[in-house]
Amino acid sequence: MIFQLRNHLPTAALAFLVFFFAFHALTGQRGLLMQHQRAEQLADRQAELAHLQATRAQLENEVRNLRDDHLSADLLEERAHRLLGFVDPRDYVIRQTPSRS
């Protein structure tokens, strides 16, 4: 009886390994069944990347316009108004209430 089990032990071990790897190839973190979720996550992150790149380009443009060698007086004045809250007495100020969506 024990001799018969020893004959089948390598086959059982090989069958277990095949089952183990097949199971994880299907259901693992990078398995075939998770492919749809990874594709959705990739699309979300690509959209976030595009948004961050646009924001960065806008900030780089503002920084470029605030440097000493290429100073934009309008942008500098706008930043001063926004940060300090002061306006020129000759300016017309139109206050808007935030829209409720």
C-alpha positions in Angstrom: 0.0 0.0 0.0 2.7 2.5 0.9 4.7 1.4 -2.1 1.7 2.3 -4.3 1.4 5.8 -2.8 5.1 6.4 -3.4 4.6 5.7 -7.1 1.8 8.3 -7.3 3.5 10.9 -5.2 5.4 12.7 -8.0 2.3 12.8 -10.1 0.2 14.2 -7.3 2.9 16.8 -6.5 3.1 17.8 -10.2 -0.8 18.0 -10.4 -0.8 20.2 -7.3 1.8 22.6 -8.8 -0.1 22.8 -12.0 -3.3 23.5 -10.1 -1.6 26.1 -7.9 -0.1 28.1 -10.8 -3.2 27.9 -12.9 -5.3 29.1 -9.9 -3.0 32.1 -9.4 -2.8 32.9 -13.1 -6.5 33.3 -13.1 -7.3 34.9 -9.7 -4.1 36.4 -8.6 -3.3 40.2 -8.3 -2.1 40.2 -11.9 -4.3 37.4 -13.1 -6.5 37.2 -16.1 -9.7 37.9 -14.1 -8.2 41.2 -12.8 -7.3 42.5 -16.3 -10.5 44.6 -16.6 -10.0 46.3 -13.2 -6.4 47.1 -14.1 -7.5 48.6 -17.4 -10.0 50.9 -15.6 -7.4 51.9 -13.1 -5.0 52.7 -15.9 -7.6 54.9 -17.6 -8.3 56.7 -14.3 -4.6 57.3 -13.7 -4.0 58.5 -17.3 -6.8 61.1 -16.9 -5.3 62.2 -13.6 -1.9 62.5 -15.3 -3.3 64.6 -18.1 -5.0 66.9 -15.6 -1.8 67.2 -13.6 0.3 68.0 -16.7 -2.1 70.7 -17.7 -2.0 72.2 -14.2 1.8 72.0 -14.3 2.0 73.7 -17.7 -0.3 76.5 -16.4 1.9 77.0 -13.2 5.1 77.0 -15.3 3.6 79.7 -17.5 2.7 81.8 -14.5 6.2 81.4 -13.0 7.8 82.3 -16.3 5.8 85.5 -16.4 6.7 86.4 -12.9 10.5 86.1 -13.4 12.6 89.3 -13.3 13.8 89.0 -16.9 10.2 88.5 -18.3 7.9 90.2 -15.8 4.3 90.5 -16.8 2.9 93.6 -15.0 -0.7 92.4 -15.4 0.0 89.0 -13.9 2.0 90.6 -11.0 -0.9 93.0 -10.3 -3.4 90.2 -10.4 -1.4 88.1 -8.0 -1.0 91.1 -5.6 -4.7 91.7 -5.7 -5.5 88.0 -5.0 -2.9 87.5 -2.2 -3.1 90.9 -0.4 -6.8 91.7 -1.1 -5.9 95.3 -2.0 -7.2 97.1 -5.1 -6.3 100.4 -6.8 -8.9 103.1 -5.9 -9.3 103.6 -9.7 -10.3 100.0 -10.2 -13.9 98.9 -10.6 -14.6 95.9 -8.4 -17.5 93.6 -9.3 -18.3 91.1 -6.6 -19.9 87.8 -7.5 -21.5 85.3 -5.3 -20.4 81.8 -5.9 -22.9 79.9 -8.0 -24.6 77.0 -6.4 -24.6 73.9 -8.6 
